């Protein structure tokens, strides 16, 4: 969006529109809240660091069960879904898609139709992994266990990182004299109606954070983190089956860790004598040995599920996340930084929800500012 647009108001206009003055006041309070939260959370983080405490502890983790085949499945479903959703939208609105291809952007109603497709793709892929691998929602990263804690982690991460990301965006725009540009915001400025704004909020604030975090963190980063435990077999390509799948789901965990996994999973606990993969109770307090990679079909324990995921997938997924926004100006540079923060959140919590909360806050505040600027333009 071109930041050169004039959105200033005179004192007389503010007196004539007290409701607009009130909205500006509320948005100012929100900005002030973000700044206060930024300072307080960093003071808290530094104090914990100086006292030798960890700010974000990596929770018990097991390698993910899906392979590269699932990533390809997502890509295929997204392309097919876009074609189908646009065709249905064109039929419903009587629009000729061939004529629309010559235009710079699709209407927001078409963007919303495509966005809804991403939610369907998420649902289909999740059901696929539940049916094929018997994976729980917790293992996939969609579980609702520890939801409040995950929301809190996401809010704290938003308070600590968003002002830095915004400052980086301003610095990039000023340093390279290039404004942030996004087709959705440009189309919203052109249409300018309440319905268009609501459709834009649906696309940018609800669907985009959920779909992008599912793709880049859950599917991509979750798969990359699991490569050290799967590269000697076809697990990395086709997903984990048989003994490998059971071990990846944590069935072979030591007693203390298995209790934590069962407590927060969607599966009912089995009696100890009914689980042939249960480790002896005497191992509960012993240090866990490094993972031992085995080939497909082996009956031995392939890995201990409390090992920490590798760190390098955080930077890979974060970089790809930023580069996915390459067409929107130089904003992809600070978005790489944001992607790395999101990757660190997922690596520590193994859940999509802290990442969604941070992404939701970023896009949500941006859309509130966009809405306010549209209201200001309407009274000028």
C-alpha positions as CSV (number, residue, x, y, z in Angstrom):
1,X,0.0,0.0,0.0
2,X,1.2,3.5,-0.8
3,X,2.1,5.2,2.4
4,X,2.0,8.6,0.7
5,X,-1.8,8.7,0.8
6,X,-3.0,11.7,2.8
7,X,-4.8,10.5,5.9
8,X,-4.4,13.6,8.0
9,X,-7.4,15.3,9.7
10,X,-8.0,18.9,10.7
11,X,-9.2,19.9,14.1
12,X,-12.5,20.9,12.6
13,X,-13.1,17.5,11.1
14,X,-12.4,15.9,14.4
15,X,-15.1,18.1,16.1
16,X,-17.5,17.2,13.3
17,X,-16.9,13.5,13.8
18,X,-16.5,12.7,17.5
19,X,-16.9,9.0,16.8
20,X,-13.8,9.1,14.6
21,X,-11.8,11.0,17.3
22,X,-12.9,8.2,19.7
23,X,-11.6,5.5,17.3
24,X,-8.3,7.3,17.0
25,X,-8.1,7.5,20.8
26,X,-8.7,3.8,21.1
27,X,-6.1,2.9,18.5
28,X,-3.6,5.2,20.3
29,X,-4.3,3.3,23.5
30,X,-3.6,0.0,21.7
31,X,-0.3,1.3,20.4
32,X,0.6,2.5,23.9
33,X,-0.3,-0.9,25.3
34,X,1.9,-2.6,22.8
35,X,4.9,-0.4,23.7
36,X,4.4,-0.8,27.4
37,X,4.1,-4.6,26.9
38,X,7.3,-4.5,24.8
39,X,9.3,-2.9,27.5
40,X,7.8,-4.9,30.4
41,X,8.3,-8.3,28.6
42,X,11.9,-7.5,27.7
43,X,12.7,-6.4,31.3
44,X,11.2,-9.7,32.5
45,X,13.2,-11.7,29.9
46,X,16.5,-10.0,30.8
47,X,15.9,-10.5,34.5
48,X,15.3,-14.3,33.9
49,X,18.4,-14.5,31.7
50,X,20.5,-12.7,34.4
51,X,19.2,-15.1,37.0
52,X,20.2,-18.1,34.9
53,X,16.6,-19.2,34.0
54,X,15.3,-20.2,30.6
55,X,12.8,-18.0,29.0
56,X,11.2,-20.7,26.8
57,X,11.8,-24.3,27.6
58,X,11.6,-26.9,24.9
59,X,8.8,-29.4,25.8
60,X,9.1,-33.2,25.4
61,X,9.1,-33.9,21.7
62,X,8.8,-36.9,19.3
63,X,9.7,-36.8,15.6
64,X,6.7,-36.1,13.4
65,X,5.2,-39.0,11.4
66,X,4.5,-37.4,8.1
67,X,6.9,-37.4,5.1
68,X,7.7,-35.3,2.1
69,X,4.7,-37.0,0.4
70,X,2.3,-35.0,2.7
71,X,4.0,-31.7,1.8
72,X,3.5,-32.6,-1.9
73,X,-0.1,-33.5,-1.1
74,X,-0.7,-30.0,0.5
75,X,0.8,-28.3,-2.6
76,X,-1.5,-30.3,-4.9
77,X,-4.6,-29.7,-2.8
78,X,-3.9,-25.9,-2.7
79,X,-3.5,-25.6,-6.4
80,X,-6.6,-27.7,-7.1
81,X,-8.6,-25.9,-4.4
82,X,-7.7,-22.5,-5.9
83,X,-9.0,-23.6,-9.3
84,X,-12.2,-25.1,-7.9
85,X,-13.0,-22.2,-5.6
86,X,-12.4,-19.6,-8.3
87,X,-14.5,-21.5,-10.7
88,X,-17.4,-21.8,-8.2
89,X,-17.0,-18.1,-7.3
90,X,-17.2,-17.1,-11.0
91,X,-20.3,-19.2,-11.5
92,X,-22.0,-17.7,-8.4
93,X,-21.1,-14.1,-9.4
94,X,-21.5,-14.5,-13.2
95,X,-17.9,-13.4,-13.7
96,X,-15.7,-14.3,-16.7
97,X,-12.4,-15.5,-15.3
98,X,-10.6,-15.0,-18.6
99,X,-11.4,-11.3,-18.5
100,X,-10.2,-11.1,-14.8
101,X,-6.8,-12.5,-15.6
102,X,-6.0,-9.2,-17.3
103,X,-6.7,-7.2,-14.1
104,X,-4.0,-6.6,-11.4
105,X,-6.0,-8.1,-8.5
106,X,-9.1,-10.2,-7.8
107,X,-12.1,-8.8,-5.9
108,X,-12.0,-9.4,-2.2
109,X,-14.9,-11.8,-2.5
110,X,-12.8,-14.0,-4.8
111,X,-9.9,-13.8,-2.3
112,X,-12.2,-14.9,0.5
113,X,-13.3,-17.9,-1.6
114,X,-9.7,-18.9,-2.2
115,X,-8.9,-18.4,1.5
116,X,-11.7,-20.7,2.6
117,X,-10.1,-23.3,0.4
118,X,-7.0,-23.2,2.6
119,X,-9.0,-24.1,5.6
120,X,-10.5,-27.1,3.7
121,X,-7.0,-28.2,2.8
122,X,-6.0,-28.0,6.4
123,X,-8.9,-30.2,7.4
124,X,-8.3,-32.8,4.7
125,X,-4.6,-33.1,5.4
126,X,-5.2,-33.4,9.1
127,X,-7.8,-36.1,8.6
128,X,-5.4,-37.9,6.3
129,X,-2.7,-38.0,8.9
130,X,-5.1,-39.1,11.6
131,X,-6.4,-41.9,9.5
132,X,-3.1,-43.0,7.9
133,X,-0.8,-42.6,10.9
134,X,-3.3,-42.7,13.8
135,X,-1.7,-39.4,14.8
136,X,-3.3,-37.4,17.6
137,X,-4.1,-33.7,17.2
138,X,-1.4,-33.1,19.8
139,X,1.2,-34.8,17.7
140,X,0.1,-32.9,14.6
141,X,0.3,-29.6,16.6
142,X,-3.4,-28.8,16.7
143,X,-4.1,-30.2,20.1
144,X,-6.0,-28.0,22.6
145,X,-4.1,-29.3,25.6
146,X,-2.2,-26.5,27.4
147,X,-4.1,-24.0,25.2
148,X,-4.1,-21.2,27.7
149,X,-0.4,-21.6,28.3
150,X,0.2,-21.6,24.5
151,X,-1.9,-18.5,24.1
152,X,0.1,-16.8,26.8
153,X,3.4,-17.7,25.1
154,X,2.1,-16.3,21.9
155,X,1.0,-13.0,23.5
156,X,4.4,-12.6,25.2
157,X,6.2,-13.4,22.0
158,X,4.0,-10.8,20.2
159,X,4.8,-8.1,22.8
160,X,8.5,-8.8,22.5
161,X,8.8,-9.1,18.8
162,X,6.2,-7.0,17.0
163,X,7.7,-3.5,17.7
164,X,11.0,-4.9,16.4
165,X,9.4,-6.3,13.2
166,X,7.6,-3.0,12.6
167,X,10.8,-1.0,13.2
168,X,12.5,-3.2,10.7
169,X,9.8,-2.6,8.1
170,X,10.0,1.1,8.6
171,X,13.8,1.0,8.3
172,X,13.6,-1.1,5.1
173,X,11.0,1.2,3.6
174,X,12.9,4.4,4.5
175,X,16.3,3.0,3.6
176,X,15.4,1.7,0.2
177,X,12.6,4.2,-0.5
178,X,10.1,1.4,-1.2
179,X,6.6,1.1,0.4
180,X,4.9,-2.1,1.5
181,X,2.6,-3.4,-1.2
182,X,0.0,-6.2,-0.8
183,X,-2.8,-7.0,-3.3
184,X,-5.3,-7.5,-0.5
185,X,-4.7,-4.0,1.0
186,X,-4.7,-2.4,-2.5
187,X,-8.0,-4.1,-3.3
188,X,-9.4,-3.1,0.0
189,X,-8.5,0.5,-0.6
190,X,-10.1,0.4,-4.1
191,X,-13.4,-1.2,-2.9
192,X,-13.5,0.6,0.5
193,X,-16.8,-0.9,1.7
194,X,-17.7,-2.4,5.1
195,X,-18.2,-5.8,3.4
196,X,-14.9,-5.6,1.7
197,X,-13.2,-4.8,5.0
198,X,-14.8,-7.8,6.7
199,X,-13.7,-10.1,3.9
200,X,-10.2,-8.7,4.1
201,X,-10.2,-9.3,7.9
202,X,-11.3,-12.9,7.3
203,X,-8.5,-13.4,4.7
204,X,-5.7,-11.6,6.5
205,X,-6.4,-12.0,10.2
206,X,-8.1,-15.5,10.4
207,X,-7.1,-17.6,7.5
208,X,-3.6,-16.4,6.6
209,X,-2.1,-16.9,10.1
210,X,-3.7,-20.3,10.5
211,X,-2.9,-21.6,7.0
212,X,0.6,-20.2,6.8
213,X,1.5,-21.5,10.3
214,X,0.1,-24.9,9.4
215,X,2.2,-25.0,6.2
216,X,5.5,-23.5,7.3
217,X,5.7,-24.5,11.0
218,X,3.6,-27.7,11.4
219,X,4.1,-29.4,8.0
220,X,7.5,-28.0,6.8
221,X,9.4,-27.4,10.0
222,X,7.9,-30.4,11.7
223,X,9.1,-32.6,8.8
224,X,12.6,-31.0,8.7
225,X,13.0,-31.4,12.5
226,X,12.4,-35.1,12.1
227,X,14.9,-35.8,9.3
228,X,17.7,-36.9,11.6
229,X,15.5,-39.8,12.8
230,X,14.2,-40.8,9.4
231,X,16.8,-40.2,6.7
232,X,18.1,-43.8,6.7
233,X,14.7,-45.2,5.7
234,X,11.8,-44.1,3.5
235,X,10.2,-42.5,6.5
236,X,11.4,-39.0,5.4
237,X,9.7,-39.5,2.0
238,X,6.6,-41.6,2.7
239,X,6.0,-41.1,6.4
240,X,6.5,-43.5,9.3
241,X,4.8,-46.9,9.4
242,X,4.8,-49.9,11.7
243,X,7.3,-49.9,14.5
244,X,8.7,-46.5,13.4
245,X,5.2,-44.9,13.6
246,X,4.6,-46.3,17.1
247,X,7.9,-45.1,18.3
248,X,7.4,-41.6,16.7
249,X,4.1,-41.3,18.5
250,X,5.8,-41.8,21.9
251,X,4.7,-45.3,22.7
252,X,8.3,-46.3,23.6
253,X,8.8,-43.4,25.9
254,X,10.2,-43.9,29.4
255,X,7.5,-44.1,32.2
256,X,7.8,-40.5,33.4
257,X,7.7,-39.0,29.9
258,X,5.0,-41.4,28.7
259,X,2.7,-40.3,31.6
260,X,3.1,-36.7,30.4
261,X,2.3,-37.6,26.8
262,X,-0.7,-39.7,27.7
263,X,-2.1,-37.0,30.0
264,X,-2.1,-34.4,27.3
265,X,-3.0,-36.6,24.3
266,X,-6.3,-37.5,22.7
267,X,-5.8,-41.2,23.3
268,X,-7.0,-43.2,26.3
269,X,-4.2,-44.7,28.4
270,X,-3.6,-48.4,28.2
271,X,-2.8,-50.6,31.2
272,X,0.9,-51.0,31.6
273,X,0.8,-54.8,30.9
274,X,-1.0,-54.1,27.6
275,X,1.8,-52.0,26.2
276,X,4.6,-54.2,24.9
277,X,6.7,-51.1,24.1
278,X,6.6,-49.6,27.6
279,X,10.1,-49.0,29.1
280,X,10.9,-50.4,32.6
281,X,10.0,-48.0,35.4
282,X,13.6,-48.0,36.5
283,X,14.5,-46.0,33.4
284,X,12.3,-43.1,34.4
285,X,14.9,-41.1,36.3
286,X,17.9,-42.1,34.2
287,X,19.4,-39.8,31.6
288,X,18.2,-40.5,28.1
289,X,20.7,-41.9,25.6
290,X,21.2,-40.2,22.2
291,X,18.9,-41.3,19.4
292,X,19.8,-44.4,17.5
293,X,18.6,-44.4,13.9
294,X,17.5,-47.7,12.5
295,X,16.3,-48.9,9.1
296,X,12.8,-49.6,8.1
297,X,11.3,-52.7,9.7
298,X,13.6,-52.9,12.7
299,X,12.1,-54.0,16.0
300,X,14.5,-52.0,18.2
301,X,13.9,-48.6,19.8
302,X,14.7,-46.0,17.1
303,X,14.8,-42.9,19.3
304,X,14.1,-41.5,22.7
305,X,11.2,-39.0,22.4
306,X,12.5,-36.4,24.7
307,X,15.5,-35.4,22.6
308,X,15.4,-31.7,21.5
309,X,14.6,-31.0,17.8
310,X,17.5,-29.6,15.8
311,X,17.7,-25.8,15.5
312,X,18.5,-25.4,11.8
313,X,14.9,-26.1,10.5
314,X,13.9,-22.9,12.4
315,X,16.0,-20.8,10.1
316,X,15.0,-22.7,6.9
317,X,11.3,-22.4,7.6
318,X,11.6,-18.8,8.7
319,X,13.6,-17.8,5.6
320,X,11.1,-19.6,3.3
321,X,8.3,-17.9,5.1
322,X,9.8,-14.5,4.4
323,X,10.6,-15.3,0.8
324,X,7.0,-16.4,0.3
325,X,6.2,-12.6,0.6
326,X,8.8,-11.6,-1.9
327,X,6.3,-10.0,-4.3
328,X,5.1,-7.6,-1.6
329,X,8.1,-5.3,-1.6
330,X,11.1,-5.5,0.7
331,X,8.9,-6.5,3.6
332,X,10.1,-10.0,3.1
333,X,13.4,-9.0,5.0
334,X,11.7,-8.3,8.4
335,X,9.3,-11.1,7.7
336,X,12.2,-13.5,7.7
337,X,13.0,-12.3,11.2
338,X,9.4,-12.8,12.2
339,X,9.5,-16.3,10.6
340,X,12.5,-17.2,12.7
341,X,10.7,-16.1,15.9
342,X,7.7,-18.2,14.9
343,X,9.9,-21.1,14.2
344,X,11.5,-20.8,17.7
345,X,8.0,-20.8,19.2
346,X,7.0,-24.0,17.3
347,X,10.3,-25.7,18.2
348,X,9.7,-25.1,21.9
349,X,5.9,-25.8,22.1
350,X,5.3,-28.2,19.1
351,X,2.0,-26.4,18.8
352,X,0.5,-24.2,16.1
353,X,-1.4,-22.0,18.6
354,X,1.5,-19.7,20.0
355,X,2.5,-19.1,16.4
356,X,-1.1,-18.4,15.3
357,X,-1.5,-15.9,18.2
358,X,1.7,-14.0,17.2
359,X,0.8,-14.0,13.5
360,X,-2.8,-13.0,14.4
361,X,-1.6,-10.0,16.5
362,X,0.6,-8.8,13.6
363,X,-2.1,-9.0,11.0
364,X,-4.9,-7.9,13.3
365,X,-3.2,-4.7,14.4
366,X,-2.3,-3.9,10.8
367,X,-5.9,-4.4,9.7
368,X,-7.2,-2.2,12.5
369,X,-4.8,0.5,11.3
370,X,-5.9,0.0,7.8
371,X,-9.6,0.2,8.8
372,X,-8.9,3.4,10.7
373,X,-7.2,5.0,7.7
374,X,-10.2,4.1,5.5
375,X,-12.6,5.7,7.9
376,X,-10.4,8.9,8.0
377,X,-10.3,9.0,4.2
378,X,-14.1,8.7,4.1
379,X,-14.6,12.0,6.0
380,X,-11.9,14.0,4.2
